[in-house]
Amino acid sequence: MKPKRVVLLAMPGVQLLDVSGPMDVFAEANVQAGWPVYDLRIIASEPGEIRSSSGVRLIPDGVARGKEKMPIHTLLVAGSPHAANKPFGDAALRWLKAHAPHARRFGSVCTGAFLLAAAGLIDRKRVTTHWAVAEKLAHAYPDVIVDADAIHVRDGRLRTSAGVTAGMDLALALVEEDLGHTVAKQVASQLVMFFRRPGGQTQFSRGGELEVAGRSSLQELQRWVIANPEKDHCVTALAARLRMSPRHFARIFRNEMGTTPGVWVETIRLAAAREMLEGEHGAPKQVAAQCGFADVDSFRRAFSRVFGISPAQYRKSHAH
């Protein structure tokens, strides 16, 4: 059978693992399948070596320029730490616009989604990217539907992944599409990686969950809640601390914080719980009590709803 050509477009300053991670998954699939299923190519956005963000240099197989079309089965765009903040070259955008529509499937790893968006290839499509820049992608390209929690997303011919190592999860999913469950499991086993990573990428984010905002009195209240997550923080109790009526307090809080007091308090309690679980401080029942949850069941439900895994699973994966 003819090998499936996998092309990965890499920009200057590319995150090395965004390139090497998926490529190693496809290469291992060749080994496990027993024949060269995938023909792997790295394409540079401009002539010369590609200097990665870590300083390691890559020698590409070609350059993204010209109008000549190459047959591509899978086209992926690798991300870089600065992709969300820098303009892209016209040649790379033209090359993507010319080749992505003709590939069997196309997509991105991490912040490579910004290049796809700049090329107008993901309007009205559901995508994901690194949690730290998901909001920026959604704001910069309002026609793109951004799922900030997903590890990887499939939308028609489009495939996108979250940050860095999630590119390997995406590549493994593509191998499963092409070669089936058994070969993909063998690849995951050989590379010592999850076949199905538990939860979403929210469990890895540290997106300002303990930052305070609003008027000074609200900031003082927020600091007190952060320092005492186990106390009663219902709207009535919080309003009383500021000598306001519950209704007036709730309105001011929502206007200045962009969320309700109840949602914000739960975020703080879950942040405190994460720290305790990461430090292996107590069983889930003890963590629930010390972080202000009514009982361990309500704690488990809230934690699983937000992070996609149970407190016990989280501690097993993230404890230090």
Phi, psi and omega in degrees: 000150181285133179299150176272122183280122176252120181245129179241118180273125183238131179266164172302138182080016182300148173286120188304319183290338175294336178265304187291326181299299178300320181298321178294325177295313179296320180296320179292327176298323175300318180295311184291329179283336179086009177201159184286081179297321186244135173256110191264131180225140172251127180247130178272154178277346178208160184299152177100182178294155176258116177270119182281171181296335179273354182098344178292138182255141179246142175259111184285164177271348181186180182234142181281082177204165181082169183258356182292129182269139174248143178292124182232129174275309182229122179243120179237145176252122179281152180265174175213157182301338184248010185298332182282350188236004183230150179288157180254149179293146181298324182297317180295319180295316179297319181297316179297314180299328181281327188258325184301318181296340183258353177284151178298323175208153180215165181176202186211159172246127175059232184282003172302341178299331179295324178291319176298319180294318180296332179275359179072027186263353185232019175300135179062021176252149176272126183222171169225166177203186180301137184304328185290339183238009181299317180294323179294320177297315181296323181288318182289329182229079186298343178278353180267135180265108188259123174259102187284349184258336188295145174283316170208156188227140174244128176220096184063234179278353184271136176227128178227153180230163175286198189288141165048261186296340177297340175298329177289322176299317179297313180300320179296321177296324178292322176298318179297321177302317187277319191242355176096171186297316187296311180296318179298320177297321179295321177297313180300319180296315182294324182269003179052056178228160177297137170286319172230108181293130181289137176075183179252188184277353176301329180296343180260348187285151173226056191274060174069028185293340180251015177280145178255157183205174178089189180297162187302320181295323177292322179296320177297319179296317180297318179297323180293318178296316180300321180282340184225063184294341185280347185280172179287117182237039174291164183302320181298316181292318180293319179297322180297324180295330179261004179058047176237163172286150179305320182293315180294317180298314182298322180292315180296317182299314181295319181296321186266337182254344179076014178204172180275158177303320182297316179295318181295316180299318178298321178299317180294318180295321178291325177296318177296321180295320179300316180298319180293318180293322179293329178268006180057039180266090174091160176283163180309324180296317179291319179298317179303314182294317184285345180254006171091011177278148185299321179200173184292330180292317178294326176296312180299317182296314181295316181296314181293324179295319184278317188257350175081000176221163180284161176303321180295318178295320180297314180298320180297323184273332190241355182295147180237000000 
